[in-house]
Amino acid sequence: SVDNIVYRGYFEKQVVQIKPKKFKQTLASKESSLEFGLCSTTARVIRQAFGNTYGGGYDGRMINRMNSAVRNGVTASQKARGERDMHDADLGFLNGFQFNNNSPMPKVLRVRPHAYLDAENKICIDLPAINKRDIQAPSPNVFNYVIRFVAIAFDFKKEVFCYNSVKEIPIGIKQGFAGGVIQLDDEVLKGRLVMLSMSIHAYGGDGFGGVAALNSKAWSPSELIGAWHIEAGSEADTDDNSKGYLIIPMSYPGNQILKAIARLREK
């Protein structure tokens, strides 16, 4: 640092900043700061829940990109700050999100999926025909691939989530996908926020006659291809229709943050 100037490194670049100084925050700036915390913790929950889909790694800016996508979605809500969370967000900001920009799905896979909810409230994926040549390989030693679809149901009000549905499609030298609509077996859980990811996992020989996963930070394509607000038919929906699912608690202070904003306004 020199006087009130700070020099620091960021991704091989030199950044110059003014040293922070104390200032009196307005009510709006305090609320904005608290909501930023709500959005960043929401993004962390989503990243961790989908962690296995990009298990090989993610690009260095993914965390900031997810924080921005969630914040843009929440602030696009018609509700006022302090009254909104991810259940009020515009989910369009998350559709197409790439967990690893080192291997974005549109560049790795030649075809594009289309996800939607059908009349039975089940997730459907319209996927064109795929064979091994349609996937950009991470190395010449790939034996086969698995395309995995994972639907996760979030309830940020109750601070829990669960894996709604999982579907896998194997792709190998002699095995491909003929194309068509894939319907996930389970109906989406009511009263939840449901997100669907598509990821590709490559496998090759481990040198000892076995099979090894080839995904890495350089190649681990994973994308959010769908997100929906699922209405609750009744007060009991968020309890009754989750029976049989493993309910996972989330580390999420968002509800406490909303209460903190309410207390600020009462002063």
QUIZIHU-V376867 format. One record per pair of residues at least 12 apart in sequence whose C-alpha atoms are under 7 Angstrom apart, sorted by the first residue. I is the first residue (numbers start at 0). J is the second residue. D is the distance in Angstrom with one decimal. If there is no record, write none. Layout:
((I;J;D) (I;J;D))
//
This chain:
((3;17;5.8) (3;18;5.2) (4;16;5.8) (4;17;4.8) (4;18;5.8) (5;17;6.0) (5;18;6.1) (30;260;5.9) (33;256;6.3) (37;253;4.8) (37;256;6.5) (38;66;6.5) (38;69;6.0) (38;70;5.4) (39;66;5.2) (40;251;6.3) (41;251;7.0) (42;65;5.9) (42;66;5.5) (42;69;6.2) (44;249;6.8) (52;198;5.8) (52;221;6.2) (53;98;6.7) (53;219;5.7) (53;220;6.8) (53;221;5.7) (55;214;4.6) (55;215;4.1) (55;216;5.6) (55;219;5.5) (56;215;5.4) (56;216;4.0) (56;219;6.3) (57;98;5.9) (57;99;4.4) (57;216;5.4) (58;99;5.0) (58;100;5.8) (58;101;6.0) (58;216;6.8) (61;98;6.1) (61;99;6.8) (68;92;5.4) (68;93;6.0) (71;92;6.8) (72;88;4.7) (72;89;4.5) (72;90;6.0) (72;92;5.6) (73;85;5.9) (73;87;6.6) (73;88;4.3) (73;89;6.5) (75;88;6.5) (75;89;6.1) (76;88;5.3) (76;89;6.3) (81;257;5.2) (81;260;5.6) (81;261;6.6) (82;257;6.9) (86;192;6.5) (90;226;6.1) (93;223;6.9) (94;223;5.6) (94;224;5.5) (94;225;5.7) (94;226;6.6) (95;222;6.0) (95;223;5.3) (95;224;5.4) (96;222;5.5) (96;223;5.2) (97;221;6.1) (97;222;4.7) (97;223;6.8) (98;221;5.6) (98;222;6.1) (99;219;6.5) (99;220;6.0) (99;221;6.6) (101;217;5.6) (101;218;6.5) (102;217;6.7) (102;218;5.2) (102;219;6.2) (102;220;5.3) (103;220;5.6) (104;220;5.3) (104;221;6.4) (104;222;6.5) (107;134;5.6) (107;135;4.8) (108;133;5.9) (108;134;4.8) (108;135;6.5) (109;133;5.4) (109;134;6.7) (110;127;6.4) (111;126;6.9) (112;124;6.4) (112;125;5.7) (112;126;4.8) (113;125;5.1) (113;126;6.7) (114;224;6.5) (114;225;5.9) (120;186;5.6) (120;187;6.2) (121;182;6.8) (121;183;6.4) (121;185;6.4) (121;186;4.6) (121;187;5.9) (122;182;5.9) (122;183;5.5) (123;180;6.4) (123;181;5.5) (123;182;4.4) (123;183;6.3) (124;180;5.5) (124;181;5.0) (124;182;6.5) (125;179;5.8) (125;180;4.3) (125;181;6.3) (126;178;5.6) (126;179;5.5) (126;180;6.1) (127;178;4.3) (127;179;6.1) (128;176;5.3) (128;177;4.7) (128;178;3.7) (129;175;5.8) (129;176;5.0) (129;177;6.7) (129;178;6.9) (130;170;6.4) (130;175;4.6) (130;176;6.4) (131;170;6.1) (131;171;5.8) (131;172;6.2) (131;175;6.9) (137;218;6.0) (140;203;5.7) (141;201;6.4) (141;202;5.7) (141;203;4.6) (142;171;6.7) (142;202;5.8) (142;203;4.8) (143;170;5.8) (143;171;4.4) (143;172;6.9) (143;201;6.2) (143;202;5.6) (144;169;5.9) (144;170;5.0) (144;171;6.2) (144;199;6.7) (144;200;5.5) (144;201;4.5) (144;202;6.1) (145;167;6.4) (145;168;5.6) (145;169;4.5) (145;170;6.0) (145;199;5.8) (145;200;5.2) (145;201;6.6) (146;167;5.6) (146;168;5.1) (146;169;6.4) (146;198;5.8) (146;199;4.6) (146;200;6.5) (147;166;5.8) (147;167;4.5) (147;168;6.5) (147;197;5.7) (147;198;5.3) (147;199;6.3) (148;165;5.6) (148;166;5.1) (148;167;6.3) (148;195;6.8) (148;196;5.6) (148;197;4.7) (148;198;6.7) (149;164;5.9) (149;165;4.6) (149;166;6.7) (149;195;5.6) (149;196;5.3) (149;197;6.7) (150;162;6.1) (150;163;5.3) (150;164;5.0) (150;165;6.4) (150;193;6.6) (150;194;5.5) (150;195;4.3) (150;196;6.5) (151;163;5.1) (151;193;5.5) (151;194;5.5) (151;195;6.5) (152;188;6.7) (152;191;5.7) (152;192;5.6) (152;193;4.3) (152;194;6.6) (153;191;5.5) (153;192;5.1) (153;193;6.2) (154;191;5.4) (154;192;6.5) (156;254;6.9) (158;248;6.1) (158;249;5.4) (158;251;6.3) (159;246;6.4) (159;247;5.4) (159;248;4.4) (159;249;5.3) (160;246;6.0) (160;247;5.3) (160;248;6.5) (160;249;7.0) (161;244;6.7) (161;245;6.0) (161;246;5.1) (161;247;5.8) (163;185;6.8) (163;187;6.6) (164;183;6.4) (164;184;7.0) (164;185;6.0) (166;183;6.7) (188;240;6.3) (188;241;6.7) (189;229;5.3) (189;230;5.7) (189;231;4.9) (189;236;5.9) (189;237;6.2) (190;229;5.3) (190;230;4.9) (190;231;4.0) (190;236;6.5) (190;237;5.5) (191;228;6.4) (191;229;5.4) (192;227;5.9) (192;228;4.8) (192;229;6.0) (193;226;5.6) (193;227;5.3) (193;228;6.5) (194;225;5.7) (194;226;4.2) (194;227;6.5) (195;223;5.7) (195;224;5.8) (195;225;5.0) (195;226;6.2) (196;221;6.8) (196;222;5.4) (196;223;4.3) (196;224;5.6) (197;221;5.7) (197;222;5.4) (197;223;6.4) (197;224;6.6) (198;220;5.6) (198;221;4.1) (198;222;6.4) (199;219;7.0) (199;220;5.8) (199;221;6.7) (200;214;6.3) (201;213;5.3) (201;214;6.1))
//
